[in-house]
Amino acid sequence: MSRLADALFTTTQQNVLGLLYSSPERSFYTKQIIRTTGMGVATIKRELDRMLAAGIIDMTKLGNQHHYQANKSCPIYEE
């Protein structure tokens, strides 16, 4: 990612955003994100909560799973 991304987002956030925004039409459940990024459970959950509160990502609950995907109405979506 760019130096701007380094200034704005933590490494964990960059990894999660890279995953979600590289396949914006797809949703990923929490364990998929954890496995794919190789980050810890608590770290990923904390960052997902922060990005969700900021409106950068969307979450849909399907049964017991939380599915996350890029928020297409977020200004960074076009970037």
C-alpha positions in Angstrom: 0.0 0.0 0.0 1.0 3.6 -0.3 2.6 5.9 2.2 -0.8 7.5 2.7 -2.4 4.2 3.6 0.5 3.6 6.0 -0.3 6.9 7.7 -4.0 6.3 7.8 -4.4 2.5 8.5 -2.7 0.0 10.7 -1.0 -3.0 9.1 -3.9 -5.2 10.2 -6.5 -2.8 8.7 -4.5 -2.7 5.5 -4.5 -6.5 5.3 -8.2 -6.7 6.0 -9.1 -3.9 3.6 -6.8 -5.5 0.9 -8.8 -8.7 1.2 -12.2 -7.1 1.3 -11.6 -4.5 -1.4 -9.8 -6.8 -3.8 -13.1 -8.8 -4.0 -15.8 -6.2 -3.2 -18.7 -8.4 -4.5 -17.8 -11.2 -2.1 -18.3 -11.4 1.6 -15.9 -13.1 4.1 -16.8 -14.5 7.5 -14.6 -13.7 10.4 -12.6 -17.0 10.5 -11.9 -16.7 6.7 -10.4 -13.2 7.4 -8.4 -14.5 10.3 -7.0 -17.4 8.3 -6.3 -15.4 5.2 -4.5 -12.5 7.0 -2.7 -14.7 9.5 -3.6 -12.2 12.3 -4.9 -13.0 15.8 -8.6 -13.4 16.6 -8.8 -10.4 19.0 -6.8 -8.2 16.7 -9.0 -8.9 13.7 -12.3 -8.6 15.7 -11.1 -5.2 17.1 -10.2 -3.8 13.7 -13.4 -5.1 12.0 -15.4 -3.4 14.7 -13.5 -0.1 14.1 -13.9 -0.3 10.4 -17.5 -1.2 10.7 -18.2 1.8 13.0 -16.3 4.1 10.5 -18.5 2.9 7.6 -15.5 1.4 5.7 -17.0 -2.1 5.6 -20.4 -3.7 5.9 -21.5 -6.6 8.0 -24.3 -9.1 7.5 -25.2 -11.7 10.1 -26.0 -15.1 8.6 -26.9 -17.6 11.3 -24.0 -17.5 13.8 -21.6 -16.1 11.3 -20.8 -12.4 10.7 -20.0 -11.8 7.0 -17.9 -8.7 6.1 -17.5 -7.0 2.8 -16.4 -3.7 1.3 -18.8 -0.8 1.7 -19.5 0.3 -1.8 -20.9 3.7 -0.6 -17.7 4.5 1.3 -15.5 7.2 -0.3 -12.4 4.9 -0.3 -14.2 2.3 -2.4 -13.3 4.0 -5.6 -9.7 4.2 -4.6 
